[in-house]
Amino acid sequence: MNKKILGLLASLLIVTMFAVPVMAAKPNKVSARAVIYTLGCEIDPTTDIRITDDGIEHILYLKMWGIIELYQGDNPTPIIVDWVDICDGLYNPRSNKSVWRFDEVWQIEGSDAFVGTDHVKTVGPLTAPESMNSHMILHGVGDYEGQVLNLWFTPEEGALVGTWLKP
């Protein structure tokens, strides 16, 4: 009798272990669109610009900032985001191509909301690209803990589009 009860409890334990991941709540996946509304840039004493003998420009610690209008789903009212980026990258004038990394900090209502990285490739210099390919992943902090923005730049939209995962 004790072996039957022990076997039944073990079976229930195994079923519970397999059922818990299935029962876990899936994140709410909402479409997202981010439009850069304003853009500023600053070359200050911490910015390091080096040009090699063959003309390749290396730029370290270029500070950029501005405002983004962040739209979620079909909601026509944007969330206003103040953003600051620290940009590192290089531009090769011979190939007319550049590769950049942006360390992103997005603030909503004065407090940090999302942080992450944007990887950008351009044809043409960063200041006036002919085309751009961008992929950004931002993780929520503070009130946005557990949320993720996954965005790509699309020339057709002229904006970053993707998904906003919410718990």
C-alpha positions in Angstrom: 0.0 0.0 0.0 2.8 2.5 0.9 4.5 1.7 -2.4 1.3 2.6 -4.3 0.9 5.9 -2.5 4.6 6.7 -2.9 4.3 5.9 -6.7 1.2 8.1 -7.0 3.0 11.0 -5.3 6.0 10.6 -7.5 3.8 10.5 -10.6 2.0 13.7 -9.5 5.3 15.4 -8.8 6.6 14.5 -12.3 3.4 15.7 -14.0 3.6 19.0 -12.0 7.2 19.5 -13.0 6.2 19.2 -16.7 3.0 21.3 -16.3 4.5 24.4 -14.6 6.4 25.7 -17.7 3.2 25.2 -19.8 1.1 27.0 -17.3 3.6 30.0 -17.0 2.2 33.2 -18.4 3.5 34.1 -21.8 4.6 37.7 -22.3 2.2 40.1 -24.0 3.7 40.8 -27.4 2.6 44.2 -28.8 3.8 45.8 -32.0 6.0 48.8 -31.5 7.1 51.8 -33.6 9.7 54.4 -32.6 10.1 57.6 -34.5 13.1 59.9 -33.9 11.5 63.3 -33.3 14.6 65.3 -32.5 18.4 64.6 -32.7 21.4 66.3 -31.2 25.1 65.4 -31.3 28.1 66.6 -29.3 31.8 66.3 -29.9 33.3 67.0 -26.5 36.7 66.4 -24.8 35.8 62.8 -24.2 35.1 62.2 -27.9 38.0 60.5 -29.6 38.3 60.8 -33.4 41.2 59.1 -35.1 41.9 58.9 -38.8 44.3 56.2 -40.1 46.8 56.7 -42.9 44.3 55.1 -45.3 41.5 57.5 -44.3 39.4 55.2 -42.1 37.7 57.3 -39.4 37.4 55.8 -35.9 35.1 57.6 -33.5 34.8 56.8 -29.9 32.4 58.2 -27.3 30.2 60.4 -29.5 27.3 61.6 -27.5 23.9 61.8 -29.2 20.5 62.7 -27.7 17.0 63.6 -28.6 13.3 62.7 -28.3 11.6 59.6 -29.7 7.9 59.1 -30.1 7.2 55.5 -29.1 3.9 53.9 -30.3 2.5 50.6 -29.1 0.0 48.6 -31.0 -2.7 50.6 -32.7 -2.6 53.4 -30.0 -2.2 56.7 -31.9 -0.9 58.5 -28.8 2.9 58.3 -28.5 4.9 57.7 -25.3 7.5 60.5 -25.3 11.0 59.1 -24.7 14.1 61.2 -23.9 17.1 59.2 -25.2 20.9 59.5 -24.8 23.3 57.4 -26.8 27.0 56.9 -26.6 28.2 55.9 -30.1 31.4 54.1 -31.2 32.2 53.1 -34.7 34.1 53.5 -37.9 33.6 54.9 -41.4 35.6 53.8 -44.4 35.3 56.6 -47.1 36.8 54.2 -49.8 33.9 51.7 -49.4 31.5 54.5 -48.2 30.4 52.1 -45.4 30.3 52.4 -41.7 29.6 50.2 -38.6 28.4 51.6 -35.3 27.4 50.6 -31.8 25.1 52.7 -29.7 24.8 52.2 -26.0 21.2 53.3 -25.4 19.4 54.9 -22.4 15.8 55.7 -22.9 14.0 57.7 -20.2 10.2 58.0 -19.8 8.8 60.7 -17.5 12.3 61.5 -16.2 13.4 58.1 -15.1 15.4 55.4 -16.9 13.0 53.0 -18.6 15.0 51.0 -21.2 18.7 50.4 -21.7 20.5 48.3 -24.3 22.4 48.3 -27.6 21.8 49.3 -31.2 24.0 47.9 -33.9 24.0 50.0 -37.1 25.5 49.6 -40.5 25.3 52.4 -43.0 26.2 53.2 -46.5 27.6 56.7 -46.3 28.8 58.5 -43.1 26.7 58.4 -39.9 25.7 62.1 -40.3 24.2 61.6 -43.8 23.7 58.0 -44.6 22.4 56.9 -48.0 21.0 53.7 -46.3 20.9 52.2 -42.9 20.4 48.8 -41.3 19.8 48.9 -37.5 18.8 46.3 -34.9 18.2 47.4 -31.3 17.4 45.4 -28.2 16.5 47.3 -25.1 15.7 45.8 -21.6 13.3 47.5 -19.2 14.5 48.9 -15.9 12.6 50.4 -12.9 8.9 50.4 -13.7 9.6 48.7 -17.0 11.5 45.7 -15.4 10.9 42.5 -17.3 9.9 44.3 -20.6 11.9 44.1 -23.8 11.9 46.3 -26.9 13.2 44.6 -30.1 13.3 47.0 -33.0 14.7 47.3 -36.5 15.1 50.3 -38.8 13.1 50.0 -42.0 13.6 52.6 -44.7 10.0 52.1 -45.9 8.7 53.3 -42.5 11.5 55.7 -41.8 11.3 54.5 -38.3 12.3 51.7 -35.9 9.6 49.0 -35.9 9.3 45.7 -34.0 7.8 44.3 -30.8 7.4 45.3 -27.2 7.3 42.3 -24.9 5.4 42.9 -21.6 5.0 40.5 -18.7 
